């Protein structure tokens, strides 16, 4: 018998992971804009221009699946996360407006829109981190839980910077690419610090997570996840070290390594949360809609998903290669 709630959990998780990776790198590129000069900023915007808007489709899909497949949890989650969700939406709207307006602006107006593009991206990333930190603890209140959410938010921002910087290594060349190599190494250090702090804080913030990860020797095999993450981290560090010295190294390697780190971290998060859709309060089976409704939604998802995947693959194929400046200045 097909377990529909499990299928929708997988679909929702895959959609959120796709959003985090794809929109994560363009949020990261935007957060790096203040560290570049005006000509470099044009190239950075061009590197994400064909993709950034479509990347947010995965967020809409993930939240849509939560709404229709787990309606009982949808109300609980969005009620508890009302403020950070509002902040995220404001940030996403602000960055969308700034992206378009900076094209036509001149002088200090263009600089203003660049800063608003940065601020909107940073606000969206910070809000997403706060949402994740609150979600993992089951929306517990108190200063300690808020501090944990802030640490998670800092880790998310650092991870997005890592994705954005490694994306620029792949998509740019010359002086900007060299800067991106340095940004990637800085992002790696930030991610390493966040990983350590979150790994130490999560077992203290959640008894459920602590029991699932530290029930030795039964959970010994789970240690392969952090070990694989460390291996990917070291690989990216070594690749960027070679690129910084002008030695031969695959330009796609740092971005692939950064994505690998995110996928492994997401796998660990999924293990920590399953089978809850609201931590320690509601499982996916308790929150799921009626099976008849799930069957109808699943049929629709199986029709829509191939089109989203095909469009995404096609757009990345068409706009592959190095980005050039002035792509959106006409």
Phi and psi restraints in degrees (value plus and minus 20) as a CYANA .aco file:
   2 UNK   PHI     -96.2   -56.2
   2 UNK   PSI     107.1   147.1
   3 UNK   PHI    -110.1   -70.1
   3 UNK   PSI      73.9   113.9
   4 UNK   PHI     -81.3   -41.3
   4 UNK   PSI     -61.9   -21.9
   5 UNK   PHI     -79.2   -39.2
   5 UNK   PSI     -56.6   -16.6
   6 UNK   PHI     -86.7   -46.7
   6 UNK   PSI     -61.9   -21.9
   7 UNK   PHI     -80.6   -40.6
   7 UNK   PSI     -64.3   -24.3
   8 UNK   PHI     -90.1   -50.1
   8 UNK   PSI     -50.3   -10.3
   9 UNK   PHI     -84.1   -44.1
   9 UNK   PSI     -61.9   -21.9
  10 UNK   PHI     -84.6   -44.6
  10 UNK   PSI     -64.6   -24.6
  11 UNK   PHI     -83.3   -43.3
  11 UNK   PSI     -63.2   -23.2
  12 UNK   PHI     -86.2   -46.2
  12 UNK   PSI     -62.8   -22.8
  13 UNK   PHI     -83.5   -43.5
  13 UNK   PSI     -61.4   -21.4
  14 UNK   PHI     -84.7   -44.7
  14 UNK   PSI     -57.8   -17.8
  15 UNK   PHI     -85.4   -45.4
  15 UNK   PSI     -62.9   -22.9
  16 UNK   PHI     -87.2   -47.2
  16 UNK   PSI     -60.3   -20.3
  17 UNK   PHI     -82.7   -42.7
  17 UNK   PSI     -62.8   -22.8
  18 UNK   PHI     -81.4   -41.4
  18 UNK   PSI     -60.3   -20.3
  19 UNK   PHI     -85.1   -45.1
  19 UNK   PSI     -66.3   -26.3
  20 UNK   PHI     -79.6   -39.6
  20 UNK   PSI     -62.3   -22.3
  21 UNK   PHI     -93.2   -53.2
  21 UNK   PSI     -68.1   -28.1
  22 UNK   PHI     -96.1   -56.1
  22 UNK   PSI     -69.8   -29.8
  23 UNK   PHI     -97.2   -57.2
  23 UNK   PSI     -40.8    -0.8
  24 UNK   PHI     -82.0   -42.0
  24 UNK   PSI     -62.1   -22.1
  25 UNK   PHI     -90.1   -50.1
  25 UNK   PSI     -55.0   -15.0
  26 UNK   PHI     -97.3   -57.3
  26 UNK   PSI     -47.6    -7.6
  27 UNK   PHI     -85.6   -45.6
  27 UNK   PSI     -59.7   -19.7
  28 UNK   PHI     -84.3   -44.3
  28 UNK   PSI     -61.9   -21.9
  29 UNK   PHI     -80.4   -40.4
  29 UNK   PSI     -63.6   -23.6
  30 UNK   PHI     -83.4   -43.4
  30 UNK   PSI     -59.1   -19.1
  31 UNK   PHI     -89.8   -49.8
  31 UNK   PSI     -38.4     1.6
  32 UNK   PHI    -109.4   -69.4
  32 UNK   PSI     -27.7    12.3
  33 UNK   PHI     -75.9   -35.9
  33 UNK   PSI     -60.1   -20.1
  34 UNK   PHI     -82.6   -42.6
  34 UNK   PSI     -38.6     1.4
  35 UNK   PHI    -106.2   -66.2
  35 UNK   PSI     -19.9    20.1
  36 UNK   PHI    -136.1   -96.1
  36 UNK   PSI     138.7   178.7
  37 UNK   PHI    -105.5   -65.5
  37 UNK   PSI     156.3   196.3
  38 UNK   PHI     -78.4   -38.4
  38 UNK   PSI     -69.4   -29.4
  39 UNK   PHI     -81.1   -41.1
  39 UNK   PSI     -57.3   -17.3
  40 UNK   PHI     -88.5   -48.5
  40 UNK   PSI     -55.0   -15.0
  41 UNK   PHI     -82.7   -42.7
  41 UNK   PSI     -57.7   -17.7
  42 UNK   PHI     -82.7   -42.7
  42 UNK   PSI     -60.5   -20.5
  43 UNK   PHI     -87.9   -47.9
  43 UNK   PSI     -59.2   -19.2
  44 UNK   PHI     -83.2   -43.2
  44 UNK   PSI     -62.4   -22.4
  45 UNK   PHI     -85.4   -45.4
  45 UNK   PSI     -60.3   -20.3
  46 UNK   PHI     -83.7   -43.7
  46 UNK   PSI     -50.3   -10.3
  47 UNK   PHI     -89.9   -49.9
  47 UNK   PSI     -44.5    -4.5
  48 UNK   PHI    -131.4   -91.4
  48 UNK   PSI     -30.5     9.5
  49 UNK   PHI     -72.1   -32.1
  49 UNK   PSI     -66.5   -26.5
  50 UNK   PHI     -93.6   -53.6
  50 UNK   PSI     -28.6    11.4
  51 UNK   PHI    -141.1  -101.1
  51 UNK   PSI     -48.9    -8.9
  52 UNK   PHI     -80.7   -40.7
  52 UNK   PSI     -59.7   -19.7
  53 UNK   PHI     -88.5   -48.5
  53 UNK   PSI     -64.2   -24.2
  54 UNK   PHI     -87.4   -47.4
  54 UNK   PSI     -48.5    -8.5
  55 UNK   PHI     -79.9   -39.9
  55 UNK   PSI     -50.3   -10.3
  56 UNK   PHI     -93.4   -53.4
  56 UNK   PSI     -30.1     9.9
  57 UNK   PHI     -77.0   -37.0
  57 UNK   PSI     -55.8   -15.8
  58 UNK   PHI     -88.2   -48.2
  58 UNK   PSI     -51.2   -11.2
  59 UNK   PHI     -87.8   -47.8
  59 UNK   PSI     -63.6   -23.6
  60 UNK   PHI     -81.0   -41.0
  60 UNK   PSI     -61.9   -21.9
  61 UNK   PHI     -84.2   -44.2
  61 UNK   PSI     -65.0   -25.0
  62 UNK   PHI     -82.4   -42.4
  62 UNK   PSI     -65.8   -25.8
  63 UNK   PHI     -88.0   -48.0
  63 UNK   PSI     -56.7   -16.7
  64 UNK   PHI     -81.9   -41.9
  64 UNK   PSI     -61.6   -21.6
  65 UNK   PHI     -85.4   -45.4
  65 UNK   PSI     -57.9   -17.9
  66 UNK   PHI     -81.5   -41.5
  66 UNK   PSI     -61.2   -21.2
  67 UNK   PHI     -85.7   -45.7
  67 UNK   PSI     -69.2   -29.2
  68 UNK   PHI    -105.7   -65.7
  68 UNK   PSI     -49.4    -9.4
  69 UNK   PHI    -111.2   -71.2
  69 UNK   PSI     -52.2   -12.2
  70 UNK   PHI    -150.3  -110.3
  70 UNK   PSI      45.5    85.5
  71 UNK   PHI     -82.1   -42.1
  71 UNK   PSI     -54.6   -14.6
  72 UNK   PHI     -84.9   -44.9
  72 UNK   PSI     -58.6   -18.6
  73 UNK   PHI     -96.3   -56.3
  73 UNK   PSI     -52.0   -12.0
  74 UNK   PHI     -76.2   -36.2
  74 UNK   PSI     -65.9   -25.9
  75 UNK   PHI     -84.9   -44.9
  75 UNK   PSI     -60.4   -20.4
  76 UNK   PHI     -86.3   -46.3
  76 UNK   PSI     -66.7   -26.7
  77 UNK   PHI     -85.0   -45.0
  77 UNK   PSI     -71.5   -31.5
  78 UNK   PHI     -91.1   -51.1
  78 UNK   PSI     -47.2    -7.2
  79 UNK   PHI     -88.4   -48.4
  79 UNK   PSI     -64.5   -24.5
  80 UNK   PHI     -88.5   -48.5
  80 UNK   PSI     -49.9    -9.9
  81 UNK   PHI    -126.2   -86.2
  81 UNK   PSI       5.8    45.8
  82 UNK   PHI     -75.9   -35.9
  82 UNK   PSI     -69.2   -29.2
  83 UNK   PHI     -87.5   -47.5
  83 UNK   PSI     -70.7   -30.7
  84 UNK   PHI     -85.4   -45.4
  84 UNK   PSI     -52.4   -12.4
  85 UNK   PHI     -84.5   -44.5
  85 UNK   PSI     -62.8   -22.8
  86 UNK   PHI     -81.5   -41.5
  86 UNK   PSI     -63.7   -23.7
  87 UNK   PHI     -82.2   -42.2
  87 UNK   PSI     -61.5   -21.5
  88 UNK   PHI     -82.2   -42.2
  88 UNK   PSI     -64.6   -24.6
  89 UNK   PHI     -84.9   -44.9
  89 UNK   PSI     -59.1   -19.1
  90 UNK   PHI     -82.4   -42.4
  90 UNK   PSI     -63.6   -23.6
  91 UNK   PHI     -82.3   -42.3
  91 UNK   PSI     -63.5   -23.5
  92 UNK   PHI     -86.5   -46.5
  92 UNK   PSI     -59.6   -19.6
  93 UNK   PHI     -87.0   -47.0
  93 UNK   PSI     -61.7   -21.7
  94 UNK   PHI     -83.0   -43.0
  94 UNK   PSI     -63.2   -23.2
  95 UNK   PHI     -88.3   -48.3
  95 UNK   PSI     -52.4   -12.4
  96 UNK   PHI     -86.4   -46.4
  96 UNK   PSI     -64.0   -24.0
  97 UNK   PHI     -85.0   -45.0
  97 UNK   PSI     -65.7   -25.7
  98 UNK   PHI     -83.2   -43.2
  98 UNK   PSI     -56.9   -16.9
  99 UNK   PHI     -80.3   -40.3
  99 UNK   PSI     -62.7   -22.7
 100 UNK   PHI     -97.4   -57.4
 100 UNK   PSI     -59.8   -19.8
 101 UNK   PHI     -93.0   -53.0
 101 UNK   PSI     -49.7    -9.7
 102 UNK   PHI     -85.2   -45.2
 102 UNK   PSI     -42.0    -2.0
 103 UNK   PHI     -84.8   -44.8
 103 UNK   PSI     -62.0   -22.0
 104 UNK   PHI    -113.6   -73.6
 104 UNK   PSI     -35.4     4.6
 105 UNK   PHI     -94.2   -54.2
 105 UNK   PSI     134.4   174.4
 106 UNK   PHI    -152.8  -112.8
 106 UNK   PSI     136.1   176.1
 107 UNK   PHI      43.6    83.6
 107 UNK   PSI    -157.1  -117.1
 108 UNK   PHI     -89.1   -49.1
 108 UNK   PSI     -42.1    -2.1
 109 UNK   PHI     -84.6   -44.6
 109 UNK   PSI     -59.9   -19.9
 110 UNK   PHI     -85.2   -45.2
 110 UNK   PSI     -60.9   -20.9
 111 UNK   PHI     -83.4   -43.4
 111 UNK   PSI     -58.0   -18.0
 112 UNK   PHI     -82.1   -42.1
 112 UNK   PSI     -66.6   -26.6
 113 UNK   PHI     -86.8   -46.8
 113 UNK   PSI     -51.9   -11.9
 114 UNK   PHI     -82.5   -42.5
 114 UNK   PSI     -63.2   -23.2
 115 UNK   PHI     -87.4   -47.4
 115 UNK   PSI     -56.9   -16.9
 116 UNK   PHI     -89.5   -49.5
 116 UNK   PSI     -52.8   -12.8
 117 UNK   PHI     -82.7   -42.7
 117 UNK   PSI     -62.7   -22.7
 118 UNK   PHI     -84.0   -44.0
 118 UNK   PSI     -67.9   -27.9
 119 UNK   PHI     -83.8   -43.8
 119 UNK   PSI     -63.5   -23.5
 120 UNK   PHI     -81.0   -41.0
 120 UNK   PSI     -60.5   -20.5
 121 UNK   PHI     -87.5   -47.5
 121 UNK   PSI     -63.5   -23.5
 122 UNK   PHI     -83.8   -43.8
 122 UNK   PSI     -62.8   -22.8
 123 UNK   PHI     -82.1   -42.1
 123 UNK   PSI     -62.9   -22.9
 124 UNK   PHI     -83.6   -43.6
 124 UNK   PSI     -63.8   -23.8
 125 UNK   PHI     -85.6   -45.6
 125 UNK   PSI     -64.2   -24.2
 126 UNK   PHI     -82.3   -42.3
 126 UNK   PSI     -63.0   -23.0
 127 UNK   PHI     -83.5   -43.5
 127 UNK   PSI     -60.2   -20.2
 128 UNK   PHI     -83.3   -43.3
 128 UNK   PSI     -58.9   -18.9
 129 UNK   PHI     -85.5   -45.5
 129 UNK   PSI     -61.5   -21.5
 130 UNK   PHI     -83.3   -43.3
 130 UNK   PSI     -59.2   -19.2
 131 UNK   PHI     -82.4   -42.4
 131 UNK   PSI     -64.4   -24.4
 132 UNK   PHI     -84.1   -44.1
 132 UNK   PSI     -65.4   -25.4
 133 UNK   PHI     -80.5   -40.5
 133 UNK   PSI     -60.7   -20.7
 134 UNK   PHI     -89.4   -49.4
 134 UNK   PSI     -58.4   -18.4
 135 UNK   PHI     -84.7   -44.7
 135 UNK   PSI     -62.9   -22.9
 136 UNK   PHI     -81.9   -41.9
 136 UNK   PSI     -54.7   -14.7
 137 UNK   PHI    -108.8   -68.8
 137 UNK   PSI     -14.0    26.0
 138 UNK   PHI      52.5    92.5
 138 UNK   PSI       6.7    46.7
 139 UNK   PHI      44.4    84.4
 139 UNK   PSI      12.6    52.6
 140 UNK   PHI     -88.9   -48.9
 140 UNK   PSI     128.3   168.3
 141 UNK   PHI    -126.0   -86.0
 141 UNK   PSI     140.5   180.5
 142 UNK   PHI     110.3   150.3
 142 UNK   PSI     139.0   179.0
 143 UNK   PHI     -83.3   -43.3
 143 UNK   PSI     -61.3   -21.3
 144 UNK   PHI     -81.3   -41.3
 144 UNK   PSI     -61.8   -21.8
 145 UNK   PHI     -89.4   -49.4
 145 UNK   PSI     -56.6   -16.6
 146 UNK   PHI     -86.8   -46.8
 146 UNK   PSI     -59.0   -19.0
 147 UNK   PHI     -83.5   -43.5
 147 UNK   PSI     -60.1   -20.1
 148 UNK   PHI     -82.0   -42.0
 148 UNK   PSI     -63.1   -23.1
 149 UNK   PHI     -82.1   -42.1
 149 UNK   PSI     -57.0   -17.0
 150 UNK   PHI     -85.0   -45.0
 150 UNK   PSI     -60.2   -20.2
 151 UNK   PHI     -83.4   -43.4
 151 UNK   PSI     -63.6   -23.6
 152 UNK   PHI     -82.1   -42.1
 152 UNK   PSI     -61.4   -21.4
 153 UNK   PHI     -81.3   -41.3
 153 UNK   PSI     -61.7   -21.7
 154 UNK   PHI     -83.2   -43.2
 154 UNK   PSI     -59.5   -19.5
 155 UNK   PHI     -84.7   -44.7
 155 UNK   PSI     -59.3   -19.3
 156 UNK   PHI     -84.7   -44.7
 156 UNK   PSI     -64.7   -24.7
 157 UNK   PHI     -80.7   -40.7
 157 UNK   PSI     -63.3   -23.3
 158 UNK   PHI     -83.6   -43.6
 158 UNK   PSI     -59.3   -19.3
 159 UNK   PHI     -84.8   -44.8
 159 UNK   PSI     -58.6   -18.6
 160 UNK   PHI     -86.8   -46.8
 160 UNK   PSI     -58.4   -18.4
 161 UNK   PHI     -82.0   -42.0
 161 UNK   PSI     -61.1   -21.1
 162 UNK   PHI     -80.9   -40.9
 162 UNK   PSI     -65.9   -25.9
 163 UNK   PHI     -82.9   -42.9
 163 UNK   PSI     -64.2   -24.2
 164 UNK   PHI     -85.2   -45.2
 164 UNK   PSI     -63.1   -23.1
 165 UNK   PHI     -86.2   -46.2
 165 UNK   PSI     -63.0   -23.0
 166 UNK   PHI     -88.4   -48.4
 166 UNK   PSI     -50.2   -10.2
 167 UNK   PHI     -84.6   -44.6
 167 UNK   PSI     -59.8   -19.8
 168 UNK   PHI     -86.8   -46.8
 168 UNK   PSI     -51.9   -11.9
 169 UNK   PHI     -79.8   -39.8
 169 UNK   PSI     -60.9   -20.9
 170 UNK   PHI     -92.0   -52.0
 170 UNK   PSI     -56.1   -16.1
 171 UNK   PHI    -121.8   -81.8
 171 UNK   PSI     -29.3    10.7
 172 UNK   PHI    -144.1  -104.1
 172 UNK   PSI     158.7   198.7
 173 UNK   PHI    -169.7  -129.7
 173 UNK   PSI     152.5   192.5
 174 UNK   PHI      50.0    90.0
 174 UNK   PSI    -161.9  -121.9
 175 UNK   PHI     -83.0   -43.0
 175 UNK   PSI     -59.8   -19.8
 176 UNK   PHI     -85.0   -45.0
 176 UNK   PSI     -60.0   -20.0
 177 UNK   PHI     -82.7   -42.7
 177 UNK   PSI     -59.5   -19.5
 178 UNK   PHI     -83.2   -43.2
 178 UNK   PSI     -60.5   -20.5
 179 UNK   PHI     -82.1   -42.1
 179 UNK   PSI     -61.0   -21.0
 180 UNK   PHI     -82.5   -42.5
 180 UNK   PSI     -53.8   -13.8
 181 UNK   PHI     -81.8   -41.8
 181 UNK   PSI     -65.2   -25.2
 182 UNK   PHI     -84.6   -44.6
 182 UNK   PSI     -61.5   -21.5
 183 UNK   PHI     -82.2   -42.2
 183 UNK   PSI     -57.9   -17.9
 184 UNK   PHI     -83.5   -43.5
 184 UNK   PSI     -63.5   -23.5
 185 UNK   PHI     -86.0   -46.0
 185 UNK   PSI     -57.6   -17.6
 186 UNK   PHI     -84.1   -44.1
 186 UNK   PSI     -62.3   -22.3
 187 UNK   PHI     -82.8   -42.8
 187 UNK   PSI     -57.4   -17.4
 188 UNK   PHI     -81.3   -41.3
 188 UNK   PSI     -62.9   -22.9
 189 UNK   PHI     -84.8   -44.8
 189 UNK   PSI     -60.1   -20.1
 190 UNK   PHI     -83.3   -43.3
 190 UNK   PSI     -64.1   -24.1
 191 UNK   PHI     -84.8   -44.8
 191 UNK   PSI     -60.4   -20.4
 192 UNK   PHI     -81.5   -41.5
 192 UNK   PSI     -64.2   -24.2
 193 UNK   PHI     -82.6   -42.6
 193 UNK   PSI     -65.9   -25.9
 194 UNK   PHI     -81.8   -41.8
 194 UNK   PSI     -59.3   -19.3
 195 UNK   PHI     -82.1   -42.1
 195 UNK   PSI     -64.1   -24.1
 196 UNK   PHI     -85.2   -45.2
 196 UNK   PSI     -67.3   -27.3
 197 UNK   PHI     -84.9   -44.9
 197 UNK   PSI     -62.9   -22.9
 198 UNK   PHI     -88.0   -48.0
 198 UNK   PSI     -58.9   -18.9
 199 UNK   PHI     -84.3   -44.3
 199 UNK   PSI     -55.0   -15.0
 200 UNK   PHI     -97.3   -57.3
 200 UNK   PSI     -55.9   -15.9
 201 UNK   PHI    -101.1   -61.1
 201 UNK   PSI     -53.8   -13.8
 202 UNK   PHI     -81.6   -41.6
 202 UNK   PSI     -66.7   -26.7
 203 UNK   PHI     -81.6   -41.6
 203 UNK   PSI     -48.6    -8.6
 204 UNK   PHI     -96.6   -56.6
 204 UNK   PSI     -51.4   -11.4
 205 UNK   PHI    -104.3   -64.3
 205 UNK   PSI     -42.5    -2.5
 206 UNK   PHI    -159.0  -119.0
 206 UNK   PSI      97.1   137.1
 207 UNK   PHI     -85.0   -45.0
 207 UNK   PSI     -55.3   -15.3
 208 UNK   PHI     -83.3   -43.3
 208 UNK   PSI     -65.8   -25.8
 209 UNK   PHI     -84.4   -44.4
 209 UNK   PSI     -61.8   -21.8
 210 UNK   PHI     -80.9   -40.9
 210 UNK   PSI     -63.1   -23.1
 211 UNK   PHI     -87.0   -47.0
 211 UNK   PSI     -54.9   -14.9
 212 UNK   PHI     -94.6   -54.6
 212 UNK   PSI     -49.0    -9.0
 213 UNK   PHI    -117.1   -77.1
 213 UNK   PSI     -46.0    -6.0
 214 UNK   PHI    -138.4   -98.4
 214 UNK   PSI      10.9    50.9
 215 UNK   PHI    -112.2   -72.2
 215 UNK   PSI      48.7    88.7
 216 UNK   PHI     -94.2   -54.2
 216 UNK   PSI     129.1   169.1
 217 UNK   PHI    -109.4   -69.4
 217 UNK   PSI     -15.8    24.2
 218 UNK   PHI     -82.5   -42.5
 218 UNK   PSI     -50.1   -10.1
 219 UNK   PHI    -120.7   -80.7
 219 UNK   PSI      -4.5    35.5
 220 UNK   PHI     -80.4   -40.4
 220 UNK   PSI     -56.1   -16.1
 221 UNK   PHI     -83.9   -43.9
 221 UNK   PSI     -44.2    -4.2
 222 UNK   PHI     -85.7   -45.7
 222 UNK   PSI     -40.9    -0.9
 223 UNK   PHI     -85.4   -45.4
 223 UNK   PSI     -32.9     7.1
 224 UNK   PHI     -84.1   -44.1
 224 UNK   PSI     -50.0   -10.0
 225 UNK   PHI     -85.0   -45.0
 225 UNK   PSI     -74.4   -34.4
 226 UNK   PHI     -84.8   -44.8
 226 UNK   PSI     -52.6   -12.6
 227 UNK   PHI     -85.8   -45.8
 227 UNK   PSI     -61.6   -21.6
 228 UNK   PHI     -85.7   -45.7
 228 UNK   PSI     -56.7   -16.7
 229 UNK   PHI     -83.6   -43.6
 229 UNK   PSI     -61.5   -21.5
 230 UNK   PHI     -84.2   -44.2
 230 UNK   PSI     -59.1   -19.1
 231 UNK   PHI     -83.5   -43.5
 231 UNK   PSI     -62.3   -22.3
 232 UNK   PHI     -84.6   -44.6
 232 UNK   PSI     -60.0   -20.0
 233 UNK   PHI     -80.3   -40.3
 233 UNK   PSI     -67.1   -27.1
 234 UNK   PHI     -84.0   -44.0
 234 UNK   PSI     -58.0   -18.0
 235 UNK   PHI     -81.9   -41.9
 235 UNK   PSI     -66.8   -26.8
 236 UNK   PHI     -84.3   -44.3
 236 UNK   PSI     -60.3   -20.3
 237 UNK   PHI     -81.1   -41.1
 237 UNK   PSI     -63.2   -23.2
 238 UNK   PHI     -88.9   -48.9
 238 UNK   PSI     -60.3   -20.3
 239 UNK   PHI     -82.6   -42.6
 239 UNK   PSI     -65.6   -25.6
 240 UNK   PHI     -86.9   -46.9
 240 UNK   PSI     -51.3   -11.3
 241 UNK   PHI     -83.6   -43.6
 241 UNK   PSI     -60.0   -20.0
 242 UNK   PHI     -87.0   -47.0
 242 UNK   PSI     -62.8   -22.8
 243 UNK   PHI     -85.6   -45.6
 243 UNK   PSI     -56.8   -16.8
 244 UNK   PHI     -84.9   -44.9
 244 UNK   PSI     -51.7   -11.7
 245 UNK   PHI    -107.4   -67.4
 245 UNK   PSI     -19.0    21.0
 246 UNK   PHI      60.5   100.5
 246 UNK   PSI      -6.1    33.9
 247 UNK   PHI    -106.0   -66.0
 247 UNK   PSI     144.0   184.0
 248 UNK   PHI     -92.7   -52.7
 248 UNK   PSI     111.6   151.6
 249 UNK   PHI    -182.0  -142.0
 249 UNK   PSI     125.9   165.9
 250 UNK   PHI     -85.7   -45.7
 250 UNK   PSI     107.6   147.6
 251 UNK   PHI     -89.3   -49.3
 251 UNK   PSI     -43.6    -3.6
 252 UNK   PHI     -99.6   -59.6
 252 UNK   PSI     -35.5     4.5
 253 UNK   PHI     -79.4   -39.4
 253 UNK   PSI     -69.5   -29.5
 254 UNK   PHI     -79.5   -39.5
 254 UNK   PSI     -61.4   -21.4
 255 UNK   PHI     -86.9   -46.9
 255 UNK   PSI     -62.7   -22.7
 256 UNK   PHI     -81.4   -41.4
 256 UNK   PSI     -59.9   -19.9
 257 UNK   PHI     -86.2   -46.2
 257 UNK   PSI     -60.4   -20.4
 258 UNK   PHI     -84.2   -44.2
 258 UNK   PSI     -61.4   -21.4
 259 UNK   PHI     -83.1   -43.1
 259 UNK   PSI     -60.2   -20.2
 260 UNK   PHI     -80.7   -40.7
 260 UNK   PSI     -62.2   -22.2
 261 UNK   PHI     -79.5   -39.5
 261 UNK   PSI     -63.5   -23.5
 262 UNK   PHI     -85.7   -45.7
 262 UNK   PSI     -62.8   -22.8
 263 UNK   PHI     -83.2   -43.2
 263 UNK   PSI     -62.7   -22.7
 264 UNK   PHI     -86.3   -46.3
 264 UNK   PSI     -61.4   -21.4
 265 UNK   PHI     -83.8   -43.8
 265 UNK   PSI     -59.2   -19.2
 266 UNK   PHI     -86.5   -46.5
 266 UNK   PSI     -57.1   -17.1
 267 UNK   PHI     -81.9   -41.9
 267 UNK   PSI     -62.5   -22.5
 268 UNK   PHI     -84.1   -44.1
 268 UNK   PSI     -58.9   -18.9
 269 UNK   PHI     -85.1   -45.1
 269 UNK   PSI     -62.6   -22.6
 270 UNK   PHI     -81.0   -41.0
 270 UNK   PSI     -62.0   -22.0
 271 UNK   PHI     -83.3   -43.3
 271 UNK   PSI     -59.9   -19.9
 272 UNK   PHI     -84.5   -44.5
 272 UNK   PSI     -56.8   -16.8
 273 UNK   PHI    -107.3   -67.3
 273 UNK   PSI     -56.2   -16.2
 274 UNK   PHI     -80.6   -40.6
 274 UNK   PSI     117.6   157.6
 275 UNK   PHI    -117.6   -77.6
 275 UNK   PSI      -0.3    39.7
 276 UNK   PHI    -102.8   -62.8
 276 UNK   PSI     121.0   161.0
 277 UNK   PHI    -121.5   -81.5
 277 UNK   PSI     -43.2    -3.2
 278 UNK   PHI    -146.4  -106.4
 278 UNK   PSI      93.9   133.9
 279 UNK   PHI     -70.8   -30.8
 279 UNK   PSI     103.5   143.5
 280 UNK   PHI      44.3    84.3
 280 UNK   PSI     -10.0    30.0
 281 UNK   PHI    -148.1  -108.1
 281 UNK   PSI     -54.9   -14.9
 282 UNK   PHI    -170.8  -130.8
 282 UNK   PSI     101.9   141.9
 283 UNK   PHI    -104.5   -64.5
 283 UNK   PSI     150.0   190.0
 284 UNK   PHI     -85.8   -45.8
 284 UNK   PSI     -49.2    -9.2
 285 UNK   PHI     -96.8   -56.8
 285 UNK   PSI     -53.4   -13.4
 286 UNK   PHI     -92.5   -52.5
 286 UNK   PSI     -50.8   -10.8
 287 UNK   PHI    -112.2   -72.2
 287 UNK   PSI     -31.5     8.5
 288 UNK   PHI     -89.3   -49.3
 288 UNK   PSI     129.4   169.4
 289 UNK   PHI     -91.5   -51.5
 289 UNK   PSI     154.7   194.7
 290 UNK   PHI     -82.4   -42.4
 290 UNK   PSI     122.5   162.5
 291 UNK   PHI     -72.3   -32.3
 291 UNK   PSI     -55.2   -15.2
 292 UNK   PHI     -84.4   -44.4
 292 UNK   PSI     -59.8   -19.8
 293 UNK   PHI     -87.2   -47.2
 293 UNK   PSI     -60.8   -20.8
 294 UNK   PHI     -82.9   -42.9
 294 UNK   PSI     -56.8   -16.8
 295 UNK   PHI     -84.4   -44.4
 295 UNK   PSI     -61.3   -21.3
 296 UNK   PHI     -86.0   -46.0
 296 UNK   PSI     -64.5   -24.5
 297 UNK   PHI     -85.7   -45.7
 297 UNK   PSI     -59.0   -19.0
 298 UNK   PHI     -82.8   -42.8
 298 UNK   PSI     -60.7   -20.7
 299 UNK   PHI     -81.0   -41.0
 299 UNK   PSI     -63.0   -23.0
 300 UNK   PHI     -85.7   -45.7
 300 UNK   PSI     -60.0   -20.0
 301 UNK   PHI     -84.1   -44.1
 301 UNK   PSI     -57.9   -17.9
 302 UNK   PHI     -89.1   -49.1
 302 UNK   PSI     -40.4    -0.4
 303 UNK   PHI    -103.8   -63.8
 303 UNK   PSI     -62.3   -22.3
 304 UNK   PHI     -95.5   -55.5
 304 UNK   PSI     -62.0   -22.0
 305 UNK   PHI     -76.4   -36.4
 305 UNK   PSI     -64.7   -24.7
 306 UNK   PHI     -79.6   -39.6
 306 UNK   PSI     -54.8   -14.8
 307 UNK   PHI     -88.0   -48.0
 307 UNK   PSI     -61.6   -21.6
 308 UNK   PHI     -83.9   -43.9
 308 UNK   PSI     -64.7   -24.7
 309 UNK   PHI     -83.9   -43.9
 309 UNK   PSI     -62.7   -22.7
 310 UNK   PHI     -85.5   -45.5
 310 UNK   PSI     -63.1   -23.1
 311 UNK   PHI     -84.4   -44.4
 311 UNK   PSI     -63.3   -23.3
 312 UNK   PHI     -80.6   -40.6
 312 UNK   PSI     -68.0   -28.0
 313 UNK   PHI     -82.3   -42.3
 313 UNK   PSI     -60.7   -20.7
 314 UNK   PHI     -86.2   -46.2
 314 UNK   PSI     -63.1   -23.1
 315 UNK   PHI     -85.2   -45.2
 315 UNK   PSI     -59.7   -19.7
 316 UNK   PHI     -89.7   -49.7
 316 UNK   PSI     -49.9    -9.9
 317 UNK   PHI     -92.4   -52.4
 317 UNK   PSI     -63.5   -23.5
 318 UNK   PHI     -84.4   -44.4
 318 UNK   PSI     -61.6   -21.6
 319 UNK   PHI    -121.3   -81.3
 319 UNK   PSI       7.2    47.2
 320 UNK   PHI     -91.7   -51.7
 320 UNK   PSI     146.5   186.5
 321 UNK   PHI      77.9   117.9
 321 UNK   PSI    -193.1  -153.1
 322 UNK   PHI     -96.2   -56.2
 322 UNK   PSI     121.7   161.7
 323 UNK   PHI    -100.1   -60.1
 323 UNK   PSI     129.3   169.3
 324 UNK   PHI    -142.6  -102.6
 324 UNK   PSI     129.3   169.3
 325 UNK   PHI     -90.5   -50.5
 325 UNK   PSI     146.7   186.7
 326 UNK   PHI      46.5    86.5
 326 UNK   PSI      -5.0    35.0
 327 UNK   PHI     -83.7   -43.7
 327 UNK   PSI     -50.2   -10.2
 328 UNK   PHI    -136.1   -96.1
 328 UNK   PSI      -2.1    37.9
 329 UNK   PHI    -120.6   -80.6
 329 UNK   PSI       7.7    47.7
